[in-house]
Amino acid sequence: MTIEILLASVIAGAAPIVLAAIGETITEKSGLINLSLDGSILLSAMAAFVVAYETDSLALGFFSGAIVGAAVAAVVGLFSVYLGQSQVAVGFVLTLMTRDLAYFLGNSYSRLQGPQISPLPIPLLENIPFIGPVFFNHNLPVYFSLTLIALCWFYIYRTRFGLELRAVGEHPGAAYARGADPRKLQMLYAICGGLLVGLAGAVFSLSTKPGWGRPQGAEGTGWIALAIVIFGGWNPVKVAVGAYLFSFLQILGIYFQGWLPSVPAQVFQVAPFPLMIFTLLLMHLAQNESVLRRAENRVWMKSMLRLFSGQAPGSLGKPYRPD
């Protein structure tokens, strides 16, 4: 195994996690929590595979997955934003319902071999030493996930629409006073985030782990994406770093199974999850005032804490009620 193959595998394997985590970042930046990610990814993966299998069209498969993800997010937005129900409760119920619905509706398509997207190396760039094999020898969803990181960061922090998004997430009342409609914006960004979550599901069943079956490799990804959003401090770039870190841990687990055959495989499969919990603990410490005071004169510690620092949007999880 060369370092190029390892890094290329990490980037390819992280694509659906990047899409889901950035989609949730956009949603939470508006102040809305969508806990339906895990079930939504599974339902989208099933729908994408079934549509692609029946129509023999990958484009329709990806489109279907995105629409399913957007529809689930729209339900969360409707009940939370307009009907005033608990965002946590609605999202949790939906993730259980959509998970079971995905396995029920997709049962007859289990273990079938369907279409899958092929690699699309970028001419000339793929021949660049080291960089070419790592970044420019993937398929379109992977390229899209890489591009999305920069686009999302630019949109949130360098455009007027991004400023409006952040204002609604921090203080919807003030945003309303300046002419914005917090409810409409939260609904809009819930659907936009849901589209990306749906695409993440489609990438799983049509690219990362082609096919559909139970258990599906995408199961659990939604919860990891939610944790990575917190890990990344609601910043798209840091969120992507978290996604690549988790993918790196998963890839290492696969190789360690071959290197250490005496160790049960379940140990390596589970290892990335407690490691992500550990990083969330570091992030919590990064926001602790006493820890920050102790790090005042330690440059290396301040740099480490800055990496894990991040603050949730002020109105996250609090439904806006106009007077």
C-alpha positions as CSV (number, residue, x, y, z in Angstrom):
1,M,0.0,0.0,0.0
2,T,1.5,3.4,-1.0
3,I,0.6,6.7,0.6
4,E,-1.1,7.8,-2.7
5,I,-3.4,4.8,-2.6
6,L,-4.2,5.4,1.1
7,L,-5.0,9.1,0.6
8,A,-7.0,8.5,-2.6
9,S,-9.1,5.8,-0.7
10,V,-9.7,8.3,2.2
11,I,-10.9,11.0,-0.2
12,A,-13.2,8.6,-2.1
13,G,-14.6,7.0,1.0
14,A,-15.3,10.3,2.7
15,A,-17.3,11.7,-0.2
16,P,-20.8,10.8,1.1
17,I,-19.8,11.8,4.7
18,V,-18.6,15.2,3.4
19,L,-21.9,15.7,1.5
20,A,-24.1,14.8,4.5
21,A,-22.1,16.7,7.0
22,I,-21.9,19.9,4.9
23,G,-25.6,19.6,4.2
24,E,-26.3,19.4,7.9
25,T,-23.9,22.4,8.5
26,I,-26.0,24.5,6.1
27,T,-29.2,23.5,7.9
28,E,-27.9,24.1,11.4
29,K,-26.4,27.4,10.4
30,S,-30.0,28.6,9.9
31,G,-30.9,27.5,13.4
32,L,-32.6,24.2,12.5
33,I,-31.5,20.8,13.7
34,N,-32.2,17.8,11.3
35,L,-31.8,14.6,13.2
36,S,-33.3,12.5,10.5
37,L,-29.9,12.1,8.7
38,D,-29.3,8.5,9.3
39,G,-32.6,7.3,8.1
40,S,-32.7,9.8,5.3
41,I,-29.4,8.6,3.9
42,L,-30.6,5.0,3.9
43,L,-33.9,5.8,2.2
44,S,-32.1,7.9,-0.3
45,A,-29.6,5.2,-1.0
46,M,-32.4,2.7,-1.5
47,A,-34.4,5.0,-3.8
48,A,-31.3,5.9,-5.8
49,F,-30.3,2.3,-6.4
50,V,-33.9,1.2,-7.2
51,V,-34.4,4.0,-9.7
52,A,-31.0,3.5,-11.3
53,Y,-31.6,-0.3,-11.5
54,E,-35.1,0.0,-13.1
55,T,-34.2,2.8,-15.5
56,D,-30.5,2.0,-16.1
57,S,-29.8,5.7,-15.6
58,L,-27.3,6.8,-13.0
59,A,-28.4,10.4,-13.4
60,L,-32.0,9.6,-12.5
61,G,-30.7,7.5,-9.5
62,F,-28.8,10.5,-8.1
63,F,-31.7,12.8,-8.8
64,S,-34.1,10.5,-7.0
65,G,-31.8,10.2,-4.0
66,A,-31.5,14.0,-3.7
67,I,-35.3,14.5,-4.0
68,V,-35.9,11.9,-1.2
69,G,-33.4,13.6,1.1
70,A,-35.0,17.0,0.4
71,A,-38.5,15.6,1.0
72,V,-37.5,14.2,4.4
73,A,-35.8,17.5,5.4
74,A,-38.9,19.4,4.3
75,V,-41.0,17.3,6.7
76,V,-38.6,18.2,9.5
77,G,-38.9,21.9,8.5
78,L,-42.7,21.8,8.2
79,F,-43.2,20.3,11.7
80,S,-40.5,22.3,13.4
81,V,-40.6,25.7,11.7
82,Y,-44.3,26.1,11.0
83,L,-46.0,23.7,13.4
84,G,-43.7,24.4,16.4
85,Q,-42.9,20.8,17.2
86,S,-39.7,19.7,18.8
87,Q,-37.0,19.5,16.2
88,V,-35.2,16.7,18.1
89,A,-38.3,14.6,18.5
90,V,-39.4,15.0,14.9
91,G,-36.0,14.3,13.5
92,F,-35.5,11.2,15.8
93,V,-38.9,9.7,14.9
94,L,-38.2,10.3,11.2
95,T,-34.8,8.7,11.2
96,L,-36.3,5.5,12.7
97,M,-39.3,5.6,10.3
98,T,-37.2,6.2,7.1
99,R,-34.7,3.5,8.1
100,D,-37.3,0.8,8.4
101,L,-39.1,2.1,5.3
102,A,-35.9,1.9,3.3
103,Y,-35.3,-1.8,4.3
104,F,-39.0,-2.7,3.8
105,L,-39.4,-1.1,0.3
106,G,-35.9,-2.2,-0.8
107,N,-36.2,-5.8,0.3
108,S,-36.9,-7.2,-3.2
109,Y,-33.8,-5.4,-4.5
110,S,-31.4,-6.7,-1.9
111,R,-28.1,-8.1,-3.2
112,L,-28.9,-7.3,-6.8
113,Q,-26.1,-6.0,-9.0
114,G,-27.1,-2.6,-10.4
115,P,-25.3,0.2,-12.2
116,Q,-22.5,2.1,-10.6
117,I,-20.7,5.2,-11.5
118,S,-17.2,4.8,-13.1
119,P,-14.0,6.7,-12.3
120,L,-13.4,9.8,-14.5
121,P,-9.7,10.7,-14.4
122,I,-9.1,14.3,-15.3
123,P,-6.7,14.5,-18.4
124,L,-3.2,15.8,-17.7
125,L,-4.0,16.5,-14.1
126,E,-4.1,12.8,-13.3
127,N,-0.5,12.5,-14.4
128,I,0.9,15.0,-11.9
129,P,3.2,13.1,-9.5
130,F,1.5,12.3,-6.1
131,I,-1.2,14.9,-6.5
132,G,-2.7,13.3,-9.6
133,P,-3.5,9.9,-8.2
134,V,-4.7,11.4,-4.9
135,F,-7.1,14.1,-6.2
136,F,-7.7,13.7,-9.9
137,N,-8.5,10.0,-10.5
138,H,-12.0,9.8,-9.0
139,N,-15.6,9.9,-10.1
140,L,-17.9,12.9,-10.4
141,P,-19.4,12.6,-6.9
142,V,-16.0,12.7,-5.3
143,Y,-15.0,15.8,-7.3
144,F,-18.3,17.4,-6.4
145,S,-17.6,16.7,-2.7
146,L,-14.2,18.4,-2.9
147,T,-15.6,21.4,-4.7
148,L,-18.5,21.7,-2.4
149,I,-16.2,22.5,0.6
150,A,-14.8,25.6,-1.0
151,L,-18.2,26.7,-2.4
152,C,-20.0,26.3,0.8
153,W,-17.3,28.2,2.8
154,F,-17.4,31.0,0.3
155,Y,-21.2,31.2,0.3
156,I,-21.5,31.3,4.1
157,Y,-18.6,33.7,4.9
158,R,-18.2,35.8,1.7
159,T,-21.7,36.5,0.3
160,R,-24.7,38.6,1.4
161,F,-26.9,35.5,1.3
162,G,-24.4,33.7,3.6
163,L,-24.5,36.7,6.0
164,E,-28.3,36.5,6.0
165,L,-28.1,32.8,6.7
166,R,-25.8,33.3,9.7
167,A,-28.0,36.2,11.0
168,V,-31.1,33.9,11.0
169,G,-29.2,31.2,12.8
170,E,-27.7,33.6,15.4
171,H,-30.6,36.0,16.0
172,P,-33.7,35.5,13.9
173,G,-35.6,38.4,15.5
174,A,-32.9,40.8,14.5
175,A,-32.8,39.3,11.0
176,Y,-36.6,39.7,10.8
177,A,-36.2,43.4,11.8
178,R,-33.8,43.9,8.9
179,G,-36.3,42.5,6.4
180,A,-35.5,38.7,6.3
181,D,-38.1,36.0,6.8
182,P,-36.5,33.5,9.2
183,R,-39.1,30.9,8.7
184,K,-38.8,30.8,4.9
185,L,-35.0,30.9,5.1
186,Q,-34.9,28.0,7.6
187,M,-37.2,26.0,5.4
188,L,-35.1,26.8,2.3
189,Y,-31.9,25.8,3.9
190,A,-33.4,22.7,5.5
191,I,-34.3,21.5,2.0
192,C,-30.9,22.5,0.5
193,G,-29.2,20.6,3.3
194,G,-31.6,17.6,2.7
195,L,-30.6,17.6,-1.0
196,L,-27.0,17.1,-0.1
197,V,-27.9,14.4,2.5
198,G,-29.9,12.6,-0.2
199,L,-27.0,12.8,-2.6
200,A,-24.8,11.3,0.1
201,G,-27.2,8.3,0.2
202,A,-27.1,8.0,-3.6
203,V,-23.3,8.1,-3.5
204,F,-23.3,5.2,-1.1
205,S,-25.4,2.8,-3.1
206,L,-24.1,3.9,-6.6
207,S,-20.4,4.5,-5.9
208,T,-18.9,4.0,-2.5
209,K,-20.5,0.6,-1.7
210,P,-22.5,-0.2,-4.8
211,G,-25.7,-2.1,-4.3
212,W,-28.4,-2.4,-1.7
213,G,-28.9,-4.9,1.1
214,R,-29.3,-5.3,4.8
215,P,-27.2,-4.4,6.7
216,Q,-26.3,-1.4,4.5
217,G,-22.9,0.1,4.8
218,A,-24.4,3.6,5.0
219,E,-26.1,2.8,8.3
220,G,-24.7,4.9,11.1
221,T,-23.3,7.5,8.7
222,G,-26.0,10.1,9.6
223,W,-25.1,10.0,13.3
224,I,-21.4,10.4,12.5
225,A,-22.2,13.3,10.2
226,L,-24.1,15.0,13.0
227,A,-21.1,14.5,15.3
228,I,-18.7,15.8,12.7
229,V,-20.7,19.0,12.3
230,I,-20.1,19.7,16.0
231,F,-16.5,18.6,15.7
232,G,-16.0,21.1,12.9
233,G,-17.6,24.0,14.8
234,W,-20.2,24.5,12.1
235,N,-17.4,25.6,9.7
236,P,-17.5,23.8,6.3
237,V,-13.7,23.4,6.1
238,K,-13.3,22.0,9.6
239,V,-16.4,19.8,9.0
240,A,-14.7,18.4,5.9
241,V,-11.5,17.8,7.9
242,G,-13.6,15.8,10.4
243,A,-15.1,13.7,7.6
244,Y,-11.7,12.9,6.1
245,L,-10.4,12.0,9.6
246,F,-13.2,9.6,10.1
247,S,-12.7,8.1,6.6
248,F,-8.9,7.7,7.4
249,L,-9.7,5.8,10.6
250,Q,-12.1,3.5,8.7
251,I,-9.5,2.8,6.0
252,L,-6.8,2.1,8.6
253,G,-9.2,-0.3,10.3
254,I,-9.5,-2.3,7.1
255,Y,-5.8,-2.5,6.7
256,F,-5.2,-3.4,10.4
257,Q,-7.6,-6.4,10.0
258,G,-5.1,-7.8,7.5
259,W,-2.0,-6.8,9.5
260,L,-3.3,-8.2,12.8
261,P,-5.5,-11.2,12.0
262,S,-5.5,-12.4,15.6
263,V,-7.5,-9.3,16.7
264,P,-11.3,-9.6,16.1
265,A,-12.5,-7.6,13.1
266,Q,-15.2,-5.9,15.2
267,V,-12.5,-4.0,17.1
268,F,-11.3,-2.2,14.0
269,Q,-14.8,-1.6,12.8
270,V,-15.8,0.1,16.0
271,A,-12.6,1.9,16.7
272,P,-13.4,5.1,14.6
273,F,-16.5,5.8,16.7
274,P,-14.8,6.2,20.1
275,L,-12.0,8.2,18.5
276,M,-14.6,10.6,17.1
277,I,-16.1,10.9,20.6
278,F,-12.6,11.7,21.9
279,T,-12.3,14.6,19.4
280,L,-15.7,15.9,20.5
281,L,-14.3,15.9,24.1
282,L,-11.3,17.9,22.9
283,M,-13.7,20.4,21.3
284,H,-15.6,20.7,24.5
285,L,-12.4,21.4,26.4
286,A,-11.5,24.0,23.7
287,Q,-14.5,26.0,24.8
288,N,-13.8,25.7,28.5
289,E,-12.7,29.0,30.0
290,S,-10.4,27.5,32.6
291,V,-8.6,25.4,29.9
292,L,-8.3,28.5,27.7
293,R,-6.7,30.5,30.6
294,R,-4.1,27.7,31.2
295,A,-3.2,27.7,27.5
296,E,-2.6,31.4,27.4
297,N,1.2,31.1,27.5
298,R,1.5,27.8,25.6
299,V,1.5,28.4,21.9
300,W,1.2,24.8,20.9
301,M,-1.8,24.3,23.2
302,K,-3.5,27.4,21.9
303,S,-3.0,26.3,18.4
304,M,-4.5,22.9,19.1
305,L,-7.5,24.4,21.0
306,R,-8.1,26.8,18.1
307,L,-8.3,23.9,15.7
308,F,-11.1,22.4,17.8
309,S,-12.9,25.6,18.8
310,G,-16.3,26.4,17.4
311,Q,-19.6,27.9,18.6
312,A,-23.0,26.7,17.8
313,P,-25.5,29.2,16.1
314,G,-27.2,31.2,18.8
315,S,-30.8,30.1,17.9
316,L,-29.9,26.4,17.1
317,G,-32.9,24.2,18.0
318,K,-35.0,27.2,19.1
319,P,-38.0,27.7,16.8
320,Y,-38.7,31.3,15.8
321,R,-42.1,32.7,16.7
322,P,-42.8,36.1,15.1
323,D,-44.6,38.5,17.4
